[in-house]
Each structure stands twice: as C-alpha cells, then as structure tokens.
Amino acid sequence: MFRPSLKNNNSLIVLALLSILLFYITQNSYRIIEAAWHNEKVIAANRMDIATKIIKDEVLSHGYEIDIINDPNETGLIGTNVSSITTSRGTLSERLTTTNPNFAAAMLDLLKKANLEEGDFVAVGLTGANPGANLALYSAMETLKLNPIIITSVGSATYGANREMMTWLDMERVLYENEIISFTSHYATIGGTNDLGRGLPPEGRENIVIAIERNEVVLIGGETLEENVSLRLEAYDHILPNGKRYKAFINIGAGVGNVGSLVNARIISTGINRRLGERSFKEPGAMMHFAQQNIPIIHIYNISKIVSDYKLPRNLIPMPTPGVGSLFSTKINNIYVAIICWVILVAAIFIVIIFDRHDRKFMSNVIDPDEEL
C-alpha cells in the first residue's frame, strides 16, 4: 500500500502535479464584470463601426483613393496631406487613433459622467480636423438620444476631412441619409485662422462655401473673430426651444470660434470642466460664455490623454473589435474557487505530514533485536 511521505519522490511528484492543476483551475475560473453603461457603450461602438463603412463607400464613390500607408485599415476617415481647404498641420497618429470604433464608447462615458440624459440639449462646436473623433461623438450622442445643436468649422487640418467633396458636412449628411444619425450641423463657418479662412487660397474658401451650400447648412460669416463668436452664441440661442437649457457645451479640436485661441485649447483640461467659468481668458471663445453660465464644458483636444485614461490601444493594426476591451468589461478571478483550491492543496500537504509523523512514531516504537542482547 502506497503511504505518502515527504521523503518519497512519488509523493513530491503528486503534490507538484496537484499544485499545477489547482493553479490552472484558479487561473481559468473568473467572472466577467461589466463596466458602467456597458450596453450603451457597445451600441455606440457598433454604430461607429457601421458609420465608418458607410463613409468609406461614399469616399470611394467620389473617386478618391484611400492611402493604405496613412490609413492602413482603409476607414476613409483619413484625409490627404494637402488640399485647398487644409487650414493647418495635423497629427496623423491622433487621426488614426480616433478611427477606433471603441473611441465612441469613451465619448459615451464622458457624456454619462457629465450627467447627460435622453432628451437633453447640448451645444456642440467642432471642426473637420478629426473626423474620427467627430464620428465617435455623434455615435455616442445618437445612442444616448441627446438633442445636439451643432456648429461646424468646415476647414480641416491635414489628414482630416479635407477632401473638397468629402468635408465633415458631407460625411454627416450621408450618415443622416442612411439613418445612422438623426441630426446634422445647423450652422457652419469657414474655419481656419480667426474662423474666417485666413491663410486659405481663394479657391479653398470658395470650396468651403460651396460645401456649406451643398449640404444646406446656414453660413455664419462675420468679418472678425469676435463677430463670429457673437454670431455663434446667437445661433445657439436661436435654435434652442423656449424653456429649455443647454446641459453641456461639447468642443472637439481647436476651432478658434469655440476656444478663442490655440493657447486656450492647450491649457483647458481635456475632459469635463465644471468650473471653467471661474477663469478669465484674454481671447474668449463660445465655450467661455457657456462656462460663465455654469454649463459643464466637455473639451476634446488631447487625444493621447483620452487614450491613456480609457486604456485604448494606440496600434490599430488590425482594427480592434467593437465592444471588446476594458472599456466594456473586465475579468475578475473567482475568489471562492481560489479559496477551495488553496484548502485542497493545504489539506494534501497536511495529509503527507501526518503520514510522515505516524511513520516516525511507529519506527520509534520498534525494538531493535540487537539491543536486547
């Protein structure tokens, strides 16, 4: 009969194998913990994924080619380096990062943390510089059934929505026609320096105006930046129904009509700002006026910070699966299984020790015949 003993190699092998088995069971016994607003996040991510495919088809239908080096996942959301409506230089890596459909889940998380609910009115100011971020925001707002009042600065930085026939207004229109979103921009400005298209060639400004007319959006065309900011605020007030109040102002990028200046865009914290109205700015944009009314400001500028905060991947080759990742759920090891496995292992060790003690006690009671002589 086999009697386990710490001095027996077979006993040590059995304990080792048992330890490995119990470790494997513990490691593979887990439960899935869904993140807050899990279902809404999944819907937003899938909506953005579908929207991206529709935009890609529209880009190709206009005869544009997709550069697989700059747009390796062929989303169609990455524009060209130079065009007549390109207002400034942009960072390609940021544009690529926001093409991740799960970026929409991060936008939804921000909206929910700002306490926005179905039916709330939000003022939105954005540019054509980062269509991926715009699309993520639109997907999140549609999922939460918000009522956005949107003013778009049509000009775009490099690698943004800077194709003359595929501006951001064109992208949102095709999504509206395909019933992916239920809203589009109400007003538009040319964008660029001073929100007046300064720095663009004449044909660039003309192409932007044509795009605004093509998409049947109202042009805001002041003669100075200050006038454009004032006209923006009047437009937001004009569209808002009587008795309603904006629950947030959402800005994407560094459109000067929204932030006032590039310096302001950089020093304002990316994310939710609830006390921005307490600060003074030399060159205020539309968001500062909303902040002074104690309206929360959601500022989307530093894309790297959002990626870091929400643990989104920076390498998007291949494109992440919509609805999968720590933004949606996490795996937690089952503590009860771990405790049971620990008890089994400790019990096995104690059994071997008990048998060892029994053997030593038995041997101590055996009389050596030679000692009797």
N, C-alpha and C positions, 0 to 999 in steps of 0.2 A: 504493500500500500504506500502511495506517494505521500510523504509528510513534508509540507513546505518548510523551508529553512532559509535564513539569510545567508547561510554558508553553502547553500545548494545553488548551482548555476541555473538549473531549471526554474527555481523559484524566482530568481532575479530576472530571468527572461520573461516569465509570465507577468511579473509586476511591470516590467518595461512595456510590454505589449498592451497591457491593460491601461497604462498611463497614456499611451499614444491613442488608443481607442477612445478613451474618455475625453482627451483633449480635442480629438476630431469631432466628437459629438457636441462638445461645448461650443466649438468654433462655428459649427453649422446649425446651431439652434438659436435662432434670432426671431425677432418680430419687427414688422415694418411700422414705423411711427410716421404718420402723415404730417406734413408741415401745415401751418395755418393757411387757410384758404386754398387747400390742395386742389379741389375740383375746379375752382375758378382759374387757378394758375395753369392747369392742364388745358383747359378750354382756350385760354389766351395764347398759349404756346402753339397749339394746333391751328388756331385761327391765323397766327402769323405765318406758319408754315404753308398753309394753303394760299394766303395772300402773296407770299413770295413767289410761288409758282405762277400765279396769275400775272404778276408784274413781269416776270421773266418772259412769258409768252408775248406780252404786249411789247416789251423791248425788242424782241426778235421780229415781231410783225412790222415794226417800223424800219427794219433793215439794219439795225445796229448789231454789231458783233460783240460778243462777250469775251473779254480778255481772260483766259483761264489762268494766266500768271497772277494778275491782280485780283481776279475773282475766281479762285480755284474751285469753289463749289457751284459756280455758274448760277448765282442767285439773280443776276440782273440788277441788283441794288448798288453795285459799284460802278460809278461813272467813269469819265475819262480824266486824263491829266489836264488837258486844255480844251476850252470851248469858249464861245463868245459870251456865255453867261457865267463864266467862272470868276468869282469875286476875290478869292484868296487861296492860299495854300492850306490843304488839309492833311490830316494824318491817315494814311491808308490803313494802318493797323487798327485804329479806332473804328473806321468804317466797317472793316471785316468783322470785328468783334461783335458789333451790334446786329449782324445778319443772323446770328444765332437765334432760332425761334424761341428759345428759353429766356432770351432777354425780355420778352413780353411778360414773363412771369415775374421778373424783377420789377418791371414797371407796375404791374398789378399790386405787388407787395407794397410799393411806395404809396400808391393811391389808397390802399386799405389802411396803411399806417397813418395817413393823413385824415382818416375817418370819413372818407367819401363813400356815399351810398347811392343806390339806384335812384335816378332822377335828379341828382344834384347837378347844378350848373357850374361849370369850370371854365375859366378863361385860359386859352392856350395860345402861346406865341412860339413859332418855330421857323426854321429856315429850310432850304433844300440841301443843306450841307451834309446831313447824316440821315439818309432815308431809312436806314435800318432802325435807328432809334425812334424816328417818327412812326414807323410801322409798328414797332413794339408798343409804343404809347397808344396808338389807335386801337390795336388789338386788345389792350388792357381796358381802355375806356369803353369799347363796344361790349366786352364781356361783362363789365360792371353796369352797363346801361346808363352811363353818365350822359349829360347833355353838354357837350363841349361847344364853346363859341371860339372859332379858330381864325387867327390872322397869320398868314404865311408870308415870309420874305422869300421871294422866289429864287433870287440869286443863290448860287451854291459855291462852296469851296471845291477844290479838286477832289475827285473820286466820289463826289456826292451826286445829287440829282441834277447834273449839269449838262445833260443832253438837251438840245433845244426843243425837241419834240417829246421828251420824256422828263419834264420838270416834275417837282413834287406834286403840283396841281394835277398833272396828267396821271400820275400814279394813283392818287387818292380817287380821282374820278373813275378809273377803271375798276377799282375796288368797290366803289359805290354802285356802279352799274352791275357788278357781279354779286351784289348783296352781301359782301363781306363786312362792310361798314354801313352805318345808316346816317352818316354825316360827312360833310366836306368843309373846306375853308369857306368862311363867309366873306372875308376881305383878304387883300393881298397888297404887298408893297414890292418895289423892285429889289430892295435889299442892298447889300454892299455898303461901302463907306457912307456914313450919315443916312443910311437907309434910302439913298437917292440914286444908287447905281454909279456913284462916283468911282472912277477907276476902270469902268467897263467901256468898251468901244461903243459907238453909237448903235451899231447893229445888234450888240448884246442887249442894250436897254430896249431896243425895239422888239427883239425876240421875246423878252420877258413880258412886255406889254401884250404882245400877240398871244402868248401862252395864257395870260390872265383873261383876255377876252375870249379865247378859245374855250376856256373852262367856265365861262360865265360867272366870274368872281368879280366883286367890286374892287376897283383900284383905289388905294389910298395914296394920294400923290401930293404931299406938301412940298414946300420949297426949302425947308430946313429940317434938321433932325428934330428940333423942339416942336415944330409944327406937326411932324409925323407922329410924334409921341402923343401929342394932344388929340390928333385925329383918331389914333388908335383907341384912346380912352373913350372918346365919344362913340366910336363904333361898338365897343364892348357894352356901353350903357344902352345904346340904341337897340341892340338885339335882345338884351335881357328882358324877359317878360315882367310886367308890373307886379310888385310884391315879392319878387324873387331876389336872391342874393347869391353872389358867387361864393362857393365854398373853398375854392383854391385858385391860384394862378400857376399854370404849368409852363415852364420855359425849357426849350431844348436848344442848346448851342449858344452862340454869342451874337445873336442879332441885336444890333445896337438900339433898335426901336424898343426892344424888351429890356435889355440890361443897361443901356446908356453908353457903355464903353467896354472895350475888351478887358481893361483893368478890373472893372466891376465884375465881369463874368468870371474872372480868375479868383477874386478874393471872396466871392459869395460861396458858401459851402454847397457842394453838390449834395442833393437830397432835400429833405424837408426843412424849411426855415420858418419858424413861427414868430420870431422876434426881429425880423429884418427891419420893420418899421421904426425901431429904436435907433437905427444907424443913419448917418447922413452921408449922402453921396454927392460929389461935385457935379457929376453928369447923370442925373437920374433917368431911368427908362420907365416903361409902363409898369414893370413889376414893382418898382419902389412905391408907386402910387397905390397899388393894391395892398402892399405891405403896411402902408400907413393906415389902412382901414382894418387892420388886424386880420387880414385874409392870409392863410398859410401860403407860402411860396414853395413850389417844388421845382428845384433848379437842376437840370440835367446837363452838365458840362464836362466834368471829369469822368470820362468813361472808365478809366482804369480803377477809380475808386469803387464804382458800382460793381465792376467785375470782381474786385477783391472782396467787397462786402458780401456779395452773394455767391462767392466761390464758383464763378462761371469760368469755363475753360478759355484760355487765350489761343490755343491751337485748335482751329475749327476744321481740320482735315482728318477724317471726314466730318461732315456736319453732325453735331450732337442730335440725338433722338429727341423729338419734342416730348416734354412731360417726364423726362428722366433726369435724375440728379438730386443733389442735396437740397435744392430749392423746393423740391416736391415731397421728398420723404427721406428718412434715414433708417439704417438697420441698427437695432439695439440687441445685443446678446441677451438671451433668456437667462436671467439670474437664477431662476428656480432650477433649470436644468443644470446650470453650473454648480449649484449647491449639492444637488443629488450626485453628480459625478464626483465631486470632491469627497462626499461622505463615503461613496463606494470605494474610492482609492484609499482613503484613510482606514476604512474597515479592513480592506485587503492587507494593508501593511500591518495593522494590529494583529490580524489572524496569524500572519507569519511570525511576528514577535512572540505571540502566545505559545505557538508550537515550539519555538526555539527555547523558551523558558521551561516548557514542560519537558523537553528532551534533556535540558541541563539538570533539572531536578531529578529526573529518572536516573540519569547517569550517576548523579551524586549519591544515590541510594544503593547502587550496585557495589557489592563487596568483591574486591579482587582476591581470588583464591590464594594467591601467593602471600597476601598479607596475613592470612590465617595461620600460616605455618610459623 
